[in-house]
């Protein structure tokens, strides 16, 4: 009999949380042969990034994963708890389901309860990864931290992460997904960010660029922000900048888009990992927090990413643009900073490839979750 897994996910911000959980559920089912049920409180969010999902159904099977609607009306007394329960991003499993976990424990085998945390490059993550927390009801919860080191929980990385695009070239993929035509020497850029991107300082640099730029703007906040800027400041684009506004892409096509580009502006956790596997230069728009903690998290990632670089000057130009894009008070987004970064792109590209290979030396997140589920609880 297959081992059973329940993954619980609440959609908090757009498609990041559901994107991570859907990737994890699919990988567990396809590569590890377990029976996965993904509980979602917003099936419409998944339907937007994956074809075939019916947001009106209570339960359905897609890609070998059972999708279940998580709502206030769910009758948890009719649900059998899984062997392994993943509480993604501290979403808080319903008390009714926890009661079913206790029923399973009383039958002789307690479910393995995992709290899957958000991704961070901060040093404290390695020390907290794998920590156990005995619950008052007698169950045990383990905190699982994705990360960038061998002592963290690793990153989601499917077996086909680097092979699913082999049937096509980067240029043909770029043209298919964006609608652009071939333009020699054009810098192919993807823009995916939050609505407070510093476009007022950046887009004029592209408009006035000496080299052609093809800017593929993703659906949603990025499109709204760019259209607003263009309508107010540059209704008639001149010189070298061309823009295409993309429809909502399905998850696999989004991954291919990042692979086909020369430079990716991305946001959030799921897209960061995909940008890493694309092996392309990227600028990460980290999720903003009112207390400024996100800048500490960004600093930890920048330091880790730049460590042992063979091109420190190029990576410094990359880091400077990271800070400017995330509105660090002391950072400047101007022509000098942008030109310095663009001139360093070849070196940043080589570093992206090397860093990706380094990350691949560590077992991926799904592998490590399976190993944890198989290990005895001391």
N, C-alpha and C positions, 0 to 999 in steps of 0.2 A: 504494500500500500504506500502511495506517495506521502511524503511529509507535507503537512498543510501549513500555509503561511497566510496570515491576515496582515495587510498593510493599511493603516489608517492615515488619511490625508485630508486636511482642511485647506481649501484654497484661500490664501490670505492676500497675495499680491499677484494679480494677473496670472501668468502661466508658469512661474518658476517652481512653486511647490508641487503642483500637479505634474509638471514636466519631469522632475526628479523621480517622483514616486512611480510614474508610468514607466520610465526607463528601467527602474529597479525591478518592478513587477514583471515586465517582459523578460528581462535578463534572467531572473530567478526561474521563471517557467521554462524558457527556451534552452538555457545553457546548463541549468542545474536540476531540471526535471521535477521540481516541486509544484504542488498545487497551490496557486496563489489567488487570493481574493483581495481585490483592492477596493476599500471603502472610501467613497468620495462624497463630499457634501455639495459638490458643484460639478455635475457631469457635463454641463455645457462648456466648461473650461477645457475639459479633455476633448470634447467633440470639435473644438476649434483647432486643435493641433493634431488630431488623429481621425482619419476617415473611418466611417462605419459605426461610430458611437452614436447610440440613440439616447439622447438626454432624458427622454420621457420614460425609459424603462427602469424598473426597480432592480433587475438583475439581467446580465447579458454576458456572453463570452466573446472576447476579442483577443486575438493573438495568443490564445492559450491561457488568458487571464480572465477570471470571473470578476466583472465589474458589479459592484453593489452600491446602491444609493444609500447614503448615510443621512438620515434626517431625524427630527425630533419624534417622528412617528414610528421609527424602526422598533419592531418587537424583538428585543434582544433575548427574551426568554425562549424564542424559537431558533436562536442561532447557536451553533456549536462552536466553542472557542477552538482556534487553531493550535497546532503544535508550537508554532513560533508567531509571536505578535509584535509587529513593528509599529511604534507610535512615532510617526514622522513629525519632526520639528515641534515637539512638545504640544501636539494638537489635543491632548487629553482624551483618552479613551473613555467612552460612556460607562457610567457605573453599572448599567445593565449588562454590558459585555464583560466588565471585570467580574461580575457575579458568575458569569459563565466560565471564566477562567478559574475561579475558585471551585466550581463544580468539577472541572477537569482535573484540578489538583487533588481533590478528594477521591477521585477515581483511581489515583495512583501515579499519574504523571503530570507534574506542573508545567504549564506552558512556559516557553522561554520568552521573556518580555524584554524588548529592546527599545530604548528611546533613541531614535536616530536624530542627531543634532545637525545644526547648520554647519556649513563648511567654514573653516577659518585656518589661516596660516600662523596664528599666534602661538607662541612657544608653550603656553600652558595647556594647549590641546592634547599634546602627547601624554602629559601626566594625568589627564582626566579621562582619556580614552580607556574604555573597558571598566571603569569604576562601577561598583555594584551598590545598589540602594535597597536594603530590605524594607518592604512595605508593611504597614501596620496589620494588613490582612494576611500576612504570611507569604505573599508572593515576593519574588525578587526581580528588580528592574536593573538592567545594565545600560549604561550610557555609552553610546557608540558615536565617535567623532570622526567624520571624514576628514582627510587632511593630505598633506603633501610629503609626508615622511614615512619611513618604514615602520615607525612605532605609532602611527595613526591608523584610522580605518580605511585609508586609501580613497580613491576616486572611482566613480562609475565609469567603467570602460568595457564595452561589449567586445566579444571576440572579433566582430567584423568592423570595429571602429575605424580601421585603416584600410579596409578592403572593399567596403560597400560602394565606393566610387570608381572602382577599377574599370568599369565598362564605359566610362566617359572621360573626356578631357576637362580640364578646368575651364577652358575658354567656352566650350560648348555648353557646359553646365551653367556658367555665368550668363550666357546669352539666353538660355532656356528659362532660367528662373527670374531674370531681371528685365528682359526685353531689350537690352542694349544690343547694338550691333558692334562688329569688330572695329576698334579704334586703336591703331598702333600707338604704343607707348603710354596709353591711358592708365592711370592709377585706379584700380578697381577697389572701391571702398564701400563697406556695409555700415549703416548707421542704425543702431538699436540702443536706445537709452531712455532715461526718465525725462520728464518734461522740463527739468531745470538744467538741461545741457547748455553749456556756454556757447550757443550758436552765434550770438551777436559778435563774439570775437573770432569765431572759427570759420563760419561760412564765407565771410569776405576774403579770407585767405585762399579759399578754394576758387572763388570767383576770379581772383586776381592772379591765380597761379600761372606760372610759365609753362607748365606741362598740363596736358588734359587730365581731367578727373571724371570718372563715372561714379556717381554717388547713388547707391541703392538704399532707399529709405524704407525701413520696415513698417508694417501696418501698426496703427495705434498712436501712441504718444509721440513717437519720432516723426511720423507723417504730419500730425497736427502741429508740432513745433516748427518743422521746416516750412510747411505751407504758410504759417503765420509770419515767419521771418521774410520769406520771399515776397509775399503779398505786400508787406509794409516797406521793405528796404530794397528789394531788387526784383521788381515785377518782370523785367526783361533781362534774362540772364545773358551775359556777354562772355566773350573770351572762351575759357577752357572747361567750364563746369557744365556737366550734363546730369540731370536728375531723373530717376525713375522711382515712383511710389509703388511699393509692392503690395499685393494682396496678402491676406493672412496665410502664412506658409504652414504646411504640416511639418511635424517634428523632424522627419528624416530629410526633407527638402531644406529646412533651415540649416541642418548640419552640413549639407552639401554646399549651401550658399557660402558659409564661412570658409570651407575648403577652397572654393573657387575664387575668392577675393584675394586681393593683395594686402588689405588692411581691414581689420574688423573693430568697430566700436561696439562693445557689447555691454550688457548690464546683468546684474544678478548672479546667482550661483550656477544654475544649470548652464547658462550661456558661457560662463567663464570656463567651465570644464570642456565644453564643446570647442571653444576657441583654442584651448590648449591642444586638443586632439587634432585640430585643423592644421597645426604646425605653422601658423601664420602670425605675423605681428598683430597685436591687439591693444586696445585701450579699454580698460575696465571701468565702467560706471558703477561704483559700488552702491548698494542700497543705502540711502541716507538715513541717519538717525539724529534726532533733535539734540542729543547731548554731545554730538561730535565723535562718538565712539567709533563710527565707521572709518574715520581717518586713521585711528590706531590700527584697525584691522587692515586697512589698505597699506599702511606702512609696513606691517608684518609681511604682507604678501610681496610687496615691492622688494624688500630686503631679501626675502627667500628666493624670489625669482632671479634677482641680479647676482646672487652669490655664485662665485667661481666662473663668472663670465669671462670669455676670452676677449671681449670688446667692451671694456668698462665705460669708455666715452660714449659709445652708441647706446648702451643701456642707461647711462645717465640722461641722455636726451629723451629716451623712452620714459624714464621715471619722471622727468620734469613735465612731460606732457600728461602723464597719469595724474599728477598733482593738480595741474591746471584744469584738466577736464573735470575733476572732482571738487573744484572750487576751494582748494586750500588757500587761505588768505595770502600767504606769501608767494604763491605761484603765479606766473604770468603766462597767458596764452596770447602770443603775438607772432609777428612774421618771423622773427629770429628763432623763436622756440620751434615753430612749425617747420621752418626750413631745415633747422638742425636735425630734427627728427626724420624728415623725409630723406635727407642725405644719408642718414644712418640706417635706412630700412634694410639694406642687404645684410648688414651685420646683425640687426635685430632678427631678421629672418633666420639666419644661421643659428642664433641663440634659441629661437623658438623650437627649431628642430631638435637641438641638443637637449633642451629642457624636457621636451616631450619624451625623448628616449630615456632620460633619467627617471621620469615618473613611471615609465613602464616597467622598471625593475621591481616595483612593489606590486603585490597582489591587489587586484581591484576591490572595490567596496563590496560587490556581491559575493566574490570569493571569500572575503574575510567574514562577512555575515554568515555564510554557510559553515565556515570553519568554527565560528563561535557557537552556532546552533548545534554542531556535532560534538563539541567538547563538553565534558562533564562539568557541572557546577560544583566548585569546591565548597 
